[in-house]
Amino acid sequence: MRKWTDLELETWIVKAGDDVVEKEAARGRAALSLLEKLIYCVWVADYGMRNAGDLVIASDVYSQFQEEAASLAHLVCPALTLHSRCRQRTLKGATLTC
């Protein structure tokens, strides 16, 4: 199996997220697949980390990104399901729950 470089993964999420944002703008949120909604949630987290170094800005962009990502991950791929007993963590003022 091919191993992706960090740069390839960073480029992929930016491009995939952009494609989802464009589709949502053109056709509405209801037109997005479950996978596209999950990609959007990951893109929002990536956006916050790249632009502010934390997830506070991500919550400003889409306040439900964490909850929706956890829910969608289970639906899209059960192997991605986040553990329900994770401890709360804080990253520069953003409380993360998983």
N, C-alpha and C positions, 0 to 999 in steps of 0.2 A: 504494500500500500504506500502511495506517495505521501511524503510528509510536507506539509505546507510551511512556508516561511512565515515569520511574524508579519512581514511587510505584505505578503500575499493575502493573509487573513485580514489585516487592517484595510487593505484596498477593497477586498470583497465586501466587508460589512458596510463600508461607505457607499459602494456602488449599489449593493442590494437594498440598503435602506433608502437610498435616493430613488430607486425604481418603485419601491413601495409608497413613498411619499407622493411621487408623481401620480401613481395609480389612484391613490386615495383622493388626491385633489381633483382628478378627472372624473372618477366614477363613484366616489363616496366610500365610507368605511365598510359598508355592507358588501362591497365588491371584493374585499380582501379575503384571501383564504386564511385558514388557521396558521399555516406556516408563514405567510406574509405578515400577519399580526405579530407573531413571535419575532420575526426578523425586525420589525419596527421597534419592539420593546428592547431588543438587544442593541439596535442602532441608537435609541434614545440614551441608554446607559453609556455606550461608547462616546456619543456626542458630549455628554456631561463630563466624562473623564478626560477627553481630549481638550475640551475648551475651558474647563474650570478645575480639573484635577480631582473632582469629587462628583457625587451624585446629586448634589443639591440642585444644580441647574437641570439635571435630567428630570427631577420631580417637577420643576417649573414647566418643562416642555410637555410632559405627560405624567400626571400625578399617579396614575395607576399602573405604571410600567412594571413595577416589581410583582404585584399581585397577578397581573395579567400574564406576565412571562411565566410565572410558576404554574398557573392554571393551564396555559397553552402548551407548555413543555410536556406536561403529562398527556395531553391529548395528541400532540404531534408525534411524540416519541416517549413512551413510558420509561425508557432507560435514562431520560434526561430529568426525570422528576426530582425536584429538590426535596431534601429531607424535611419533614414537618417539625422535627424537634431541634432545629438549628437554634443556636443562641442569637439574640439580637446583637448586632455589631454597629459600631458608629464609625463613620468615615467623614472626618472633617465636618461634623455637624449634621450629617444625614444618617438617620437611624435606618439600618437595613434589617429587614426580617426575612427569614427564609424558612 
